[in-house]
Amino acid sequence: MMNKQRAGKHAANKTTWEEEEKKGKFGTIPQLLFACSNPEMNMLKIHVKDSLERFKIISKAYQKLSKEDRKIYMANSKKNKLRKTVKICK
């Protein structure tokens, strides 16, 4: 039972990540915004075809950033979420 739950969770995460990747710098995941602003991470789209594997690599690099550096991406993520909410309300 636990394996089915994990598989479902990973599938949902993969779908979310793929949808967010399409949004690029307007995405709402801080790690994605980090990848968009970092040419080395951005090149992973070419070299790593599996989106979940890309997410793992990017997440590891993101975690190595200082808290101060991560705050920038977290703030931009919040701005994008607000932007999304405003568009829905219009």
Order of alpha helices (4+ residues) and beta strands (2+ residues): alpha-alpha-alpha-alpha-alpha-alpha
